């Protein structure tokens, strides 16, 4: 992880949780059928807006929407960057 990356304003950098490899009944899920993970861990967070401080912090496990944010690659790893308002809640 690049320690020099700092999100601006109310944006957060999230490391998505790995996609499920197997169903509860033991069926292996192929890569083409895996769903995008909807939870992850906050790696970096901005300072917030002028009148709205951030309510999430680095290290929080969060849930976010399926179509939220943008995938980016840093140092060979895939992360999601999104606004704090795209996060549904803290786990």
Residue pairs with C-beta under 8 A, 6 or more apart in sequence:
1 15
1 43
1 74
1 75
1 77
2 74
2 75
5 13
5 44
5 74
6 44
6 46
7 13
7 44
7 45
7 46
7 81
8 46
9 46
9 47
9 48
9 49
10 46
10 48
10 49
10 52
10 54
10 83
10 84
10 85
11 45
11 46
11 81
11 82
11 83
11 84
12 42
12 44
12 45
12 46
12 54
12 56
12 81
12 82
12 83
12 84
12 87
13 42
13 43
13 44
13 45
13 79
13 80
13 81
14 40
14 41
14 42
14 43
14 62
14 64
14 69
14 79
14 80
14 81
14 82
15 40
15 41
15 43
15 77
15 79
15 80
16 36
16 37
16 39
16 40
16 78
16 79
16 80
17 37
17 39
17 40
17 41
18 37
19 29
19 34
19 35
19 36
19 37
20 29
20 34
20 35
21 28
21 29
22 28
22 29
23 29
36 66
38 63
38 64
38 65
38 66
39 61
39 62
39 63
39 64
39 91
40 61
40 62
40 64
40 80
41 59
41 60
41 61
41 62
42 56
42 57
42 58
42 59
42 60
42 62
43 58
43 79
44 58
45 54
45 56
45 57
45 58
45 84
46 54
47 53
47 54
48 54
48 84
54 84
55 84
56 62
56 84
56 87
56 90
60 90
60 91
61 90
61 91
62 87
62 88
62 89
62 90
62 91
63 87
63 88
63 89
63 91
64 80
64 82
64 86
64 87
64 88
65 86
65 88
68 80
68 82
68 86
68 87
69 80
69 81
69 82
69 83
69 86
70 80
70 81
70 82
71 78
71 79
71 80
72 78
72 79
72 80
72 81
73 79
